Amino acid sequence: TNSKIPDFAFAKALNTHLPVDISILESQEVAYEFHAQFHAKVKAYSYQIISRRIRPSLERRYFHWIWYSLDVHKMQEAALYLIGEQDFSSFEASNSPRKCNIREIYSSKVVEKQPGYIQFWIEANGFLYHMVRNIVGTLIAIGQGKQPPVAMQAILLGKTRSLAGPTAPANGLTLEYVKY
């Protein structure tokens, strides 16, 4: 921007013009060449699932509802296979323009915060298009017992999207933070 607003005050100025569901927490000046996506060092996402017979009402926009129970322990076991530097082609959306599908996952875990409320957390140096939602779809299939946890390893090694589970809907996904 060519704005004369000082970098420390820019977040406050932006917030006066943004809808209430978006808030800028901090702003700082960066070099002209800076790119928010390509200069990120670490990104973290969470994905929220409600697993119970009755559909949620208030949480429906922020959770993916599954009416059947899931084996969280099997899902967590499968999530551990994601950690490390590897090719995530099996979890990339079809027809993606990326030339390199290698990413490094620093943390991957599935926890049941309270009965029926499941959270998947993943932190990496970057993500492919729909990667997190495709991983979650695969974890759900494993949690249903459709595949064993070790299938995650074979899916990764197979490097083809058709081996992984379906794409989970967007309503459970949250970008938690980006570190530069």
C-alpha positions as CSV (number, residue, x, y, z in Angstrom):
1,T,0.0,0.0,0.0
2,N,1.0,3.6,-0.4
3,S,-0.8,4.5,2.9
4,K,0.8,7.0,5.3
5,I,-0.6,5.1,8.3
6,P,2.2,3.8,10.4
7,D,2.6,0.0,10.4
8,F,1.7,-0.5,14.1
9,A,-1.6,1.4,13.5
10,F,-2.5,-0.3,10.2
11,A,-4.3,-3.3,11.8
12,K,-6.6,-1.0,13.8
13,A,-7.4,1.1,10.7
14,L,-8.2,-2.1,8.7
15,N,-10.5,-3.4,11.4
16,T,-12.7,-0.4,11.1
17,H,-13.5,-1.5,7.5
18,L,-13.7,-5.3,7.9
19,P,-16.8,-7.4,8.6
20,V,-17.2,-8.4,12.3
21,D,-16.1,-12.0,11.6
22,I,-12.6,-10.9,10.5
23,S,-10.0,-9.2,12.8
24,I,-6.5,-8.1,12.1
25,L,-4.4,-8.7,15.2
26,E,-1.1,-7.2,14.2
27,S,0.5,-5.4,11.3
28,Q,4.0,-4.5,10.4
29,E,5.9,-3.2,7.4
30,V,7.6,-5.7,5.1
31,A,9.8,-5.6,2.0
32,Y,8.0,-5.0,-1.3
33,E,9.0,-8.5,-2.4
34,F,7.2,-10.1,0.5
35,H,4.6,-12.7,-0.4
36,A,2.2,-13.9,2.4
37,Q,2.0,-17.5,1.0
38,F,5.5,-18.1,-0.2
39,H,7.4,-16.6,2.7
40,A,5.6,-18.5,5.4
41,K,7.8,-20.8,7.4
42,V,5.1,-22.6,9.5
43,K,1.3,-22.9,9.1
44,A,-1.1,-24.7,11.4
45,Y,-4.6,-25.9,10.8
46,S,-7.2,-27.5,13.0
47,Y,-10.2,-29.4,11.9
48,Q,-13.2,-29.9,14.2
49,I,-15.6,-32.9,14.1
50,I,-18.7,-33.6,16.1
51,S,-19.4,-37.3,16.2
52,R,-22.9,-38.0,17.7
53,R,-26.3,-39.1,16.6
54,I,-28.0,-35.7,16.9
55,R,-26.9,-33.0,14.5
56,P,-25.4,-29.8,16.0
57,S,-27.2,-26.5,15.8
58,L,-25.0,-23.7,17.1
59,E,-21.8,-25.4,16.1
60,R,-22.9,-26.4,12.6
61,R,-20.8,-23.7,10.8
62,Y,-17.6,-24.6,12.6
63,F,-17.7,-28.4,12.9
64,H,-18.1,-31.3,10.5
65,W,-21.0,-33.4,11.9
66,I,-20.7,-37.2,11.6
67,W,-23.7,-39.1,13.0
68,Y,-21.7,-42.3,13.7
69,S,-18.9,-42.9,16.2
70,L,-15.2,-42.8,15.3
71,D,-12.3,-44.7,16.8
72,V,-10.1,-41.7,17.8
73,H,-7.2,-44.0,18.8
74,K,-7.0,-45.4,15.3
75,M,-7.2,-42.0,13.8
76,Q,-4.3,-40.8,16.1
77,E,-2.2,-43.8,15.1
78,A,-2.8,-43.0,11.4
79,A,-2.0,-39.3,11.9
80,L,1.5,-40.2,13.2
81,Y,2.4,-41.5,9.7
82,L,2.1,-38.0,8.4
83,I,5.0,-36.6,10.4
84,G,8.2,-35.8,8.6
85,E,9.2,-34.7,5.1
86,Q,7.4,-36.6,2.4
87,D,5.5,-36.5,-0.8
88,F,1.8,-35.6,-0.2
89,S,0.6,-36.1,-3.7
90,S,-2.2,-38.5,-2.5
91,F,-3.7,-35.6,-0.5
92,E,-3.6,-32.9,-3.2
93,A,-6.7,-31.9,-5.0
94,S,-6.9,-33.0,-8.6
95,N,-5.6,-30.7,-11.3
96,S,-3.5,-28.7,-8.9
97,P,-0.8,-26.5,-10.5
98,R,1.9,-27.4,-7.9
99,K,5.2,-28.7,-9.3
100,C,6.6,-30.0,-5.9
101,N,4.3,-32.0,-3.5
102,I,6.9,-32.5,-0.8
103,R,6.1,-30.9,2.5
104,E,7.3,-31.4,6.1
105,I,4.8,-32.1,8.8
106,Y,6.0,-31.0,12.2
107,S,3.0,-32.1,14.2
108,S,-0.1,-34.2,13.5
109,K,-2.5,-35.3,16.2
110,V,-6.1,-36.3,16.8
111,V,-7.7,-35.7,20.2
112,E,-11.1,-36.0,21.7
113,K,-11.5,-32.8,23.6
114,Q,-14.8,-34.1,25.2
115,P,-17.1,-36.9,24.3
116,G,-18.0,-36.6,20.6
117,Y,-15.8,-33.5,20.0
118,I,-12.8,-34.5,18.0
119,Q,-10.0,-32.2,16.8
120,F,-7.3,-32.8,14.2
121,W,-4.3,-30.5,14.5
122,I,-1.6,-30.3,11.9
123,E,1.5,-28.0,11.6
124,A,3.8,-27.9,8.6
125,N,6.1,-25.8,6.4
126,G,3.3,-25.7,3.9
127,F,0.2,-27.4,2.5
128,L,-1.1,-28.5,-0.9
129,Y,-4.5,-27.4,-2.2
130,H,-7.2,-29.3,-0.1
131,M,-4.5,-31.3,1.6
132,V,-5.8,-30.9,5.2
133,R,-9.4,-31.7,4.2
134,N,-8.3,-34.8,2.2
135,I,-6.2,-36.0,5.1
136,V,-9.3,-35.5,7.4
137,G,-11.5,-37.5,5.0
138,T,-8.9,-40.3,5.1
139,L,-8.7,-40.2,8.9
140,I,-12.5,-40.4,9.2
141,A,-12.5,-43.5,7.0
142,I,-9.9,-45.0,9.3
143,G,-11.9,-44.0,12.3
144,Q,-14.9,-45.8,10.9
145,G,-12.9,-48.9,10.5
146,K,-12.9,-48.9,6.7
147,Q,-9.1,-49.1,6.7
148,P,-6.5,-49.8,9.3
149,P,-4.2,-47.0,10.6
150,V,-1.2,-48.4,8.7
151,A,-3.1,-47.7,5.4
152,M,-2.0,-44.1,5.9
153,Q,1.6,-45.2,5.1
154,A,0.5,-47.0,1.9
155,I,-1.6,-44.0,0.8
156,L,1.4,-41.7,1.2
157,L,3.7,-44.1,-0.7
158,G,1.2,-44.6,-3.4
159,K,1.3,-40.9,-4.4
160,T,-2.1,-40.9,-6.1
161,R,-5.3,-39.1,-5.0
162,S,-7.5,-42.1,-5.6
163,L,-6.0,-44.0,-2.7
164,A,-7.0,-41.4,-0.1
165,G,-10.4,-40.8,1.4
166,P,-13.0,-38.3,0.3
167,T,-12.5,-34.5,0.8
168,A,-14.0,-33.4,4.2
169,P,-16.2,-30.3,4.0
170,A,-14.7,-26.9,4.7
171,N,-16.9,-26.0,7.7
172,G,-14.6,-27.8,10.2
173,L,-11.4,-26.2,8.9
174,T,-9.6,-23.3,10.6
175,L,-6.3,-21.8,9.8
176,E,-4.8,-21.3,13.3
177,Y,-1.7,-19.4,12.5
178,V,1.1,-18.6,10.1
179,K,4.7,-17.9,11.2
180,Y,7.1,-16.0,9.0
